[in-house]
Amino acid sequence: MDKKDLVSIIDKEFKPLGFKRVGNYWKLLGKEIIKIIYLQRSSYSKLYYINYGFNFVNLEYDGVSIHVFHRLGSPDKKENELIQSLLDFENDIDSETRTIQLTDIVRNVLKVELGKINCENDVLKEIEEKPILLNLLPLKVKEYLEV
C-alpha cells in the first residue's frame, strides 16, 4: 500500500458527501463551518497522519490551516495503536489487510467524528465535552467563539 491507496480510501468515503480534494486536503464548505481533512506525511518515515477539523466561515484567520484541529486516533489504547500501526507504511502489514482495516477506521471513526459537527454550536458543544480542546485553540479562534 502507498499514499495513493490511502488517498483513494479517503476519496471513496468523502467525495460522495461533497468533499472536494485539492492536494492533500479535502474540504466541505457549509454555511457556518468548513470541514477539513488533511493527509500529512512524516518528514522522517513513511508514517502518515490523518488530521481533520473545522474552520469557521466567518472568521478570517489564516494563521493556522485548521481552526479546530484533531488527529485521527482513539482514546482506547489498543485501537489507537492499531490506527498508528496501519498508517505507518514501514510496518509489515499485508496490503489487503491494511486496506480493509483503514477503510473501516476512516468509515467508522473519521466519518462519524466529522458527521457530528455541522455548525458553530456543534463545535462549542464539542469543546464543552472535551475541555482539553481549549488548550489547542489559537487565541483568534477563542476570541471568535468567546470562550
Order of alpha helices (4+ residues) and beta strands (2+ residues): alpha-beta-beta-beta-beta-beta-alpha-alpha-alpha-alpha-alpha-alpha
